[in-house]
Amino acid sequence: MNDMHGGRCGPQLYLLSEDGYESLKHLQDMLTLMALITYNDEHIAGGDIMMTIGRAELYFIFQAVNTQIEGVLERLGNENWLGIERHTRQ
């Protein structure tokens, strides 16, 4: 068994604050909205099966999602006293 945070006793329980939970819910809602915009039954029924998006727009969308995930993970780490070195070593 690999060494786990807190010893060799298996997976640990990590707590997420209400703010962290709300941040994750916001991220989930944003991803759901993006999916609905991308694949809409009305567009498909109208024969509009292609969607054009520029590389820059796509980059900024992914960066926005990444930034939100990073914020939640940082909050989770801070709330559970997880050190950054734990996540960077393999």
trRosetta pair geometry for C-beta under 8 A, 3 or more apart (Angstrom, degrees):
i j d omega theta_ij theta_ji phi_ij phi_ji
1 4 7.7 -42 155 -22 105 103
1 8 5.9 115 95 -169 117 93
1 10 7.2 -59 -166 -82 144 61
3 7 7.6 -92 -155 -179 78 20
3 8 5.9 -60 -115 -84 60 81
4 7 6.7 -7 68 76 83 39
4 8 6.6 125 23 -115 85 31
4 9 7.0 -100 57 52 124 55
4 10 6.3 -11 11 127 160 9
4 11 6.4 -134 -146 -93 153 29
4 12 6.1 168 150 -24 118 97
5 12 5.2 -74 78 5 98 148
5 82 6.6 -36 -126 -113 153 94
5 86 6.6 38 -87 -154 107 152
6 9 6.8 -61 113 40 99 108
6 12 5.0 112 20 -90 137 133
14 76 6.3 46 158 -176 130 105
14 80 4.8 -23 -144 -94 91 161
14 82 7.7 -2 -122 -44 126 129
15 79 6.3 -110 89 137 86 118
15 80 6.2 155 42 -81 71 100
16 20 4.1 -123 -175 97 92 132
16 21 5.5 121 120 -58 114 79
16 24 7.4 10 168 -11 153 136
16 75 7.7 68 -146 113 81 105
16 76 5.7 -29 -103 -106 90 94
16 79 6.9 111 -121 78 37 153
17 20 4.6 101 52 7 74 102
17 21 6.9 -132 100 -4 41 87
17 75 6.9 -96 32 162 111 116
17 79 5.6 -150 -27 -109 102 153
18 21 5.5 -51 -147 36 33 114
18 22 6.3 36 153 -20 65 104
19 22 5.7 -53 -146 36 30 112
19 23 6.4 35 152 -22 63 104
19 75 6.9 -125 102 -164 104 151
20 23 5.5 -51 -150 33 33 114
20 24 6.6 31 152 -17 64 103
20 72 5.7 110 -155 -148 83 80
20 75 4.6 -173 -93 114 105 132
20 76 5.9 116 -150 -67 148 75
20 79 6.8 -87 -34 -5 146 153
21 24 5.8 -55 -152 36 33 110
21 25 6.4 32 151 -18 66 106
22 25 5.6 -52 -146 37 33 113
22 26 6.3 38 152 -22 65 103
23 26 5.7 -51 -149 34 31 113
23 27 6.5 32 151 -18 63 105
23 68 6.7 -176 178 -172 97 91
23 71 6.4 -124 -170 106 147 110
23 72 4.8 -177 110 -87 127 99
23 75 7.0 116 29 26 155 154
24 27 5.6 -53 -149 36 34 113
24 28 6.3 36 151 -20 66 104
24 72 5.5 98 -68 -133 81 151
25 28 5.5 -51 -147 36 33 113
25 29 6.3 35 153 -20 65 104
26 29 5.7 -53 -148 36 31 112
26 30 6.4 33 152 -21 64 106
26 68 7.3 -129 98 -157 104 136
27 30 5.7 -53 -148 35 31 113
27 31 6.4 28 154 -16 64 106
27 65 7.0 101 -152 -143 100 73
27 68 4.8 164 -94 132 111 135
27 69 6.6 107 -139 -69 155 68
27 72 7.0 -70 -17 -29 146 143
28 31 5.9 -57 -148 39 31 109
28 32 6.3 32 153 -20 65 107
29 32 5.6 -54 -146 37 31 113
29 33 6.3 32 155 -19 65 105
30 33 5.8 -54 -149 36 29 111
30 34 6.4 32 152 -20 63 105
30 64 7.9 -122 164 127 149 116
30 65 7.3 -172 109 -97 128 84
30 68 7.5 119 40 12 152 172
31 34 5.5 -51 -147 35 33 114
31 35 6.4 35 153 -20 64 104
31 65 7.0 76 -79 -119 97 122
32 35 5.7 -54 -151 35 32 112
32 36 6.4 30 152 -17 65 106
33 36 5.7 -55 -146 38 32 110
33 37 6.3 32 155 -19 66 105
34 37 5.8 -54 -146 37 30 110
34 38 6.2 28 155 -19 63 111
34 61 7.1 119 -125 -165 139 127
35 38 5.7 -59 -147 38 29 111
35 39 6.3 -26 173 31 67 101
36 39 7.1 -79 -132 63 22 67
36 40 6.3 60 169 -85 62 83
37 40 6.7 -13 -147 -46 22 113
38 51 6.4 -127 -144 28 67 168
39 43 7.9 -140 -159 60 29 121
39 44 7.2 24 -167 -47 69 121
40 43 4.4 79 72 8 98 107
40 44 6.9 -175 88 -8 50 86
41 44 5.6 -58 -145 40 34 111
41 45 5.9 34 157 -20 69 108
42 45 5.8 -53 -142 38 28 110
42 46 6.3 22 157 -13 62 111
43 46 5.8 -63 -148 42 29 108
43 48 4.3 -81 -170 78 82 112
43 49 7.6 144 138 -81 93 34
44 47 7.9 56 176 -60 30 15
44 48 7.2 -88 -70 63 23 67
44 49 6.4 60 -123 -95 65 76
53 57 5.1 -114 -178 82 93 127
53 58 5.5 107 125 -57 117 95
54 57 4.7 95 60 8 85 102
54 58 6.9 -152 95 -4 44 88
55 58 5.7 -58 -147 40 32 111
55 59 6.2 38 153 -25 66 106
56 59 5.5 -52 -149 33 31 115
56 60 6.5 25 156 -15 64 105
57 60 5.9 -58 -150 38 31 107
57 61 6.4 34 152 -22 65 104
58 61 5.6 -51 -148 33 33 114
58 62 6.5 27 156 -13 65 106
59 62 6.1 -62 -151 40 28 105
59 63 6.2 27 153 -19 66 110
60 63 5.4 -51 -140 39 34 114
60 64 6.3 39 157 -24 65 102
61 64 5.9 -54 -152 31 28 111
61 65 6.7 24 152 -13 63 105
62 65 5.7 -54 -149 38 35 110
62 66 6.1 37 152 -20 67 108
63 66 5.5 -54 -144 39 32 114
63 67 6.2 36 156 -24 66 105
64 67 5.8 -51 -146 33 29 112
64 68 6.6 26 155 -15 61 105
65 68 6.0 -59 -153 37 31 109
65 69 6.4 28 153 -16 67 107
66 69 5.8 -57 -146 38 31 109
66 70 6.1 34 155 -22 66 108
67 70 5.6 -53 -146 36 29 114
67 71 6.5 33 154 -21 62 105
68 71 5.7 -52 -150 33 32 113
68 72 6.6 29 154 -15 65 104
69 72 5.9 -57 -151 37 33 108
69 73 6.2 29 154 -15 67 109
70 73 5.8 -57 -144 40 29 109
70 74 6.2 31 156 -21 64 107
71 74 5.7 -54 -146 35 28 111
71 75 6.4 29 155 -17 63 106
72 75 5.7 -54 -149 37 32 112
72 76 6.2 34 152 -20 66 106
73 76 5.5 -51 -144 37 33 113
73 77 6.2 35 154 -20 65 105
74 77 5.7 -53 -148 37 31 112
74 78 6.3 28 155 -17 65 107
75 78 5.8 -57 -146 39 30 109
75 79 6.1 24 158 -16 66 111
76 79 5.9 -59 -142 41 26 108
76 80 6.1 -5 166 9 63 116
76 82 7.3 3 121 24 76 134
77 80 6.4 -78 -141 53 22 90
77 81 7.9 -94 169 85 56 5
77 82 4.0 -96 -142 67 75 105
77 83 7.6 173 -174 -33 113 6
77 84 7.1 60 175 -74 155 64
77 87 7.6 -60 -99 -28 136 135
78 81 7.7 27 -171 -73 27 35
78 82 7.8 -64 -35 42 23 77
82 86 5.9 -97 -176 50 87 142
82 87 7.4 67 149 -37 116 105
83 86 5.1 110 71 -9 80 100
84 87 5.9 -61 -161 38 47 106
84 88 6.3 30 151 -13 77 113
85 88 5.9 -65 -141 43 36 104
85 89 6.1 26 167 -17 72 110
86 89 6.9 -61 -142 33 21 100
